[in-house]
Amino acid sequence: MVRVYRGQNGAGSTPGAFLLSLLLTVPLMAQPSAAVGSQPGSAAAGRALFLGAVRFQNGGPACSACHSVAGLAFPEGGTMGPDLTRVYSKMGPEGLNSALETLFFPAMTPLFRYRPLTSDERRDLAALFESVDRQQPASPTPAVGGISLAGFFILIAVTGVAGRHRVRSVRRALLARARVRTAVSP
């Protein structure tokens, strides 16, 4: 018998889905704990927490697994969750603190229900969001375009090298058939 759990949005999930999400966060839990020698409310400490360079004290996954903010190099940051570059100006300091305290979002509640952020972690992340609020969101378009263009030229080169004799051999076969037909017909 499989027991189905109902989330906040009414969608069901099996215990296997929960275990899969837990297994995906295990590598993040193996990182050293947050002992950055900075003051609470530091954007640098918030960036380290966001990227997962420093582990959350209660073991939650790094924000960059799903989210992105301006100033991250490609391909840092995830695309599953929304870009958080403008979250500080949208919510304000009180709203952002409340959101970071409860993390009451359908996808985040199962991950952080038993691993809440500490007050220092909330201040560090809020300082990061305040510092990136005025920056332009990072766009992966130039990097993706460059990679695609390079892949296209590599494909053209491989096709040219692999098929360079094929055109000649097909042409010869067609010419030979045409000669045989013209020689045979009166």
N, C-alpha and C positions, 0 to 999 in steps of 0.2 A: 504494500500500500504506500502510495506517495502522498505526502501531506503537502498541500499548497498553501503558501502564506500570502496574505493580501497586504500589499503596500499601501502607501498614502494615496496613490492615484488609482487604486483598485486593481492594478495589474498583479497577476499571480506570479510567484516564482517558486521554484522547487529548492529543496535543500542543496541540490547539486549546483545550482546557480550561485547560491551563497558561498558554497565551498570554493567554487571557481574564482569568485571575486576575492575571497580570502587568500587563495593560492597566488593570485596575481600581485597581491600586496606584500607577500613574504619577502621578496628581494629588497623592497624598500625598508622593511623592518630591520634588516641586518646592518643598516648603516649606523654610524656612531650617533649617540644621543646629542641633543642640543646643548652644547656647552660653549657657545660663541661668546667670547669675552667682550660683549657689547652691551650698551644700555638697552633696557626695554623700550620699544618704540623705534628701533633702528631699521632703516630701509635695507641695509646690507644684511642684517640678520633675517629680515623678512624674505629677501631674495633667496638666501640659502635655504630657508624653510620651504619656500615656494618650489624651488628646483629639486628639492630632495637631497641636497648636499648635506644638510643637517636634518636628522630625523625628528619628527614630532615626539614630544615627551611621552604621550600615551599611545604611540604607535600607529597613527593614522597614515594613509598614503600621501605622497607628495601631491601638491596642487597641480603641478605641471604634468601629471599623468593624464589629466583631462582638460586643463585650462591653459590659457596663454595670456601673457601681458606684453605690452610694448617693451622693446629693448632686449628681448631674448633673441639670441642668434638662431637661425634656421638649423635644424628642425626642433629646437627646444620648445617645449610646451605642447599640450595636446589640443586636439580639435573636437573631441567628443563633447566637452562642455563649452560654455560661452567664453568669449574673450573678456577678461576682467580689467582691461585697461581703464575704462571709464566708470568703474563701479563706485569709486569714491565720490565722484561728482553726482552720480545718480542717486546714491543712497544717503550721502552725508556721513559724518563721523558716527553719529548715534545709530543710524540704520545699519551701517557696515558692522559696527561692534555687535549689534543684536544678531545680524545674519551670521557672523563668525562664531558667536556664542551658541546659537541653536543649530546652525547648519541644517535648517528644516527645508530641505529640497529633496524631491523624490529619489534622485540618484545618490545623494550624499548621506541621507539618513541611515541607510544600512551600514555604510562604511564608518561613520563617526558616532553612531549611537552609544557605543561603549568606549569610544576613544575621543573624548571631547578635547578641544584645544585649550591650553592653559591661557591665563590672562596675559602673560608675557608674549606668547605666540600670537595671540589676537592683536596685541599692540604692534608687534613686529610686522605682521601681515598688513595691518592698516597703514603703517608707515610706508611700506612698499607700494600699496595701492595709491596712496596720496602722492608719492614721488613719481609714479608712472602716469598719473591721471592726465597730465598735459602733453604727453608724448603721443606720437602717431602710432597706432597699432602696427605691429610687425606684419608685413605681407610676404608670404613665401613665393609669390608669383615670379619674381626674377630668378630665384634659385630653381624653382620647378621648370621654368621656361628654359633656362640654361641646360639643365639636366636632360630635358626632352630633346632639345636641339642636338646636344652631343650624342644622345642615343640614336637619333635619326641619322646622323652622319656615320656613325659606327655601323648601323644597319645597312646603309647604302654601300659602304666600303666592303663589308662582308659579302653582301649580295654580288657586288662587282667581281670580287676575287673568286668566289665560289662558282659563279655562273659565266665567267668570261669565255670559256670554251664551249659552253652549251649553245650559244647563239650560232657560232660557226658550224657546229655539228648539225644543228637543225637545218640551217641554210643549205649545207651540203646535201643532206638527205632530200630536201625539197627539190633542189636543182637536179639531183640524180633521177628522181622520179619523173620530173618534167622531161628530161632528156630521153628516158626510156619510152615514155608515152609518144613523144614526137617521132622517135626513131621507129616505133612499131606501127604507127598509123600511116596509111598510104597517102 
